[in-house]
Amino acid sequence: MKNSLYSALKKHSQTGTYPLHMPGHKRNFGSALPYDIDITEIYGFDDLHSADGIIKECCLKAAEIYKSDSAYMLVNGSTCGILAAVSSVAHRGDKIIIARNCHKSVYNACMLSELDARYIYPPMSKSGICGSISPETVRAALTECPTAKAVVITSPTYEGVVSDISSIARECHSRKIPLIVDSAHGSHMRFCSFGKSGEPISSGADIVITSLHKTLPSLTQTALAFVNGELVNRKQFEKFLSVFETSSPSYVLMSSIDRCLDFLKVSEKSFANLEKNLSAFYKRADKLNNLKIVCSDPTFFSFDKSKIAISTANTNISGVELMKKLREDFRLELEMAYPTYALAMTTICDEPAVFKQLYSALEQIDKSLKSKTCTAFPSLPKPMKIRMTNAEIDSLPIIDLTKEQAASGKYISKHFVYAYPPGIPIVTPGEIIGLFEYDYMEMLKKSGVSFRSV
Ligand SMILES: Cc1ncc(COP(=O)(O)O)c(C=O)c1O
């Protein structure tokens, strides 16, 4: 038992390191493993995949709170909702427009159905954070690809960047196709004043998927999916949910969703407090000389200020080094880091003292830094795609690619290669890894970002 996962978790929970990361409950919303309520679908407890009792009531509650036409509880994270959403709107070979900064689950859905994905690119901000997808970009993509079956974008992004969903939804609806919004990081947005513009359900998105566990007090893996309007066939969506979601949904997780929903009904004061804490933090952070807290940029339509994005772009350290310093010297564990920024996630479960603690740590680090002229962070790679079937991709050999081979422009990626987090592919299967892609990955690796290739 000494080295068990459980004992390691218990030990970690007593180290005093503060979680400026997911899950949103910040380990501050109850305790102990709840064996006493862990059941299966026994009489009286409904069935997630064919809900008409107590689970249906929870879904209706979620729809009412989020002001959506219909809602679905998810216990396999936003991932299963995204897989089901994409699978329900497009069939093998269909074209679909997706933002290149989408999460890997969107790409996996395209891969499974062998969809013809057409990418739209967000602009790159000065801080190295991807900006919003503009309605003009979506319009141009729809003009170029009028037979696309849907558009998929992420809003807010991991870093908090919000797109103009109303205008983008209008573009999609003028073509009678649905807009799917991956709002995995935005389940709190409806309840915050800074998140109102661009909130996807009220802005006309047809399917919205959101992870409760990321930004609200709910257990890891809990999420919701919302379907609005008539462009999406709900039966088709439900069919794919039952394909991608476990047939043994955890009642512990589902009750955590229910508890979170009940909390949301009376959460006004908690969100007002979060906003107060954030506004004091942002005001103080204006005084930092080298580090910059990013919450606006010409490339952002709007921003979710609960994500504290700390830019190191004008300093002599990387985001990864900043994250390490905060962990080792100040016992603050952040959510993620990239070469030019690090990200702290805050929620209504954070006490006011935490915001002060973070500021004072940043203030001390800031004093020790040297300023540096910021060089522009490169835009996301746009690798050339070779149309291949999954079988053809599977038959590609695995090699350790050298720079010279990449420069030849002849090598096709067998895998998704992405930095994790954030889980956004740099190249996808079937794309050529050229010199730009190679150098981009080397640059990320050098700054300490961790990589996955699957
Ligand atoms: C933008 C985005 N979408 C979807 C997901 C998947 O969400 P989940 O972990 O709830 O399955 C993630 C996970 O981090 C994400 O960052």
PDBQT file of the ligand as one rigid body, heavy atoms in Angstrom, charges set to zero:
ROOT
HETATM    1  C1  LIG A 501      -9.957  22.461 -25.656  1.00  0.00    +0.000 C 
HETATM    2  C2  LIG A 501     -10.237  21.111 -25.068  1.00  0.00    +0.000 A 
HETATM    3  N1  LIG A 501     -11.276  20.399 -25.538  1.00  0.00    +0.000 NA
HETATM    4  C3  LIG A 501     -11.583  19.179 -25.063  1.00  0.00    +0.000 A 
HETATM    5  C4  LIG A 501     -10.840  18.610 -24.065  1.00  0.00    +0.000 A 
HETATM    6  C5  LIG A 501     -11.215  17.252 -23.554  1.00  0.00    +0.000 C 
HETATM    7  O1  LIG A 501     -11.890  17.417 -22.348  1.00  0.00    +0.000 OA
HETATM    8  P1  LIG A 501     -11.999  16.234 -21.273  1.00  0.00    +0.000 P 
HETATM    9  O2  LIG A 501     -10.667  16.145 -20.621  1.00  0.00    +0.000 OA
HETATM   10  O3  LIG A 501     -13.083  16.715 -20.345  1.00  0.00    +0.000 OA
HETATM   11  O4  LIG A 501     -12.365  15.009 -22.000  1.00  0.00    +0.000 OA
HETATM   12  C6  LIG A 501      -9.731  19.301 -23.544  1.00  0.00    +0.000 A 
HETATM   13  C7  LIG A 501      -8.910  18.699 -22.482  1.00  0.00    +0.000 C 
HETATM   14  O5  LIG A 501      -8.039  19.279 -21.906  1.00  0.00    +0.000 OA
HETATM   15  C8  LIG A 501      -9.423  20.581 -24.061  1.00  0.00    +0.000 A 
HETATM   16  O6  LIG A 501      -8.374  21.287 -23.610  1.00  0.00    +0.000 OA
ENDROOT
TORSDOF 0
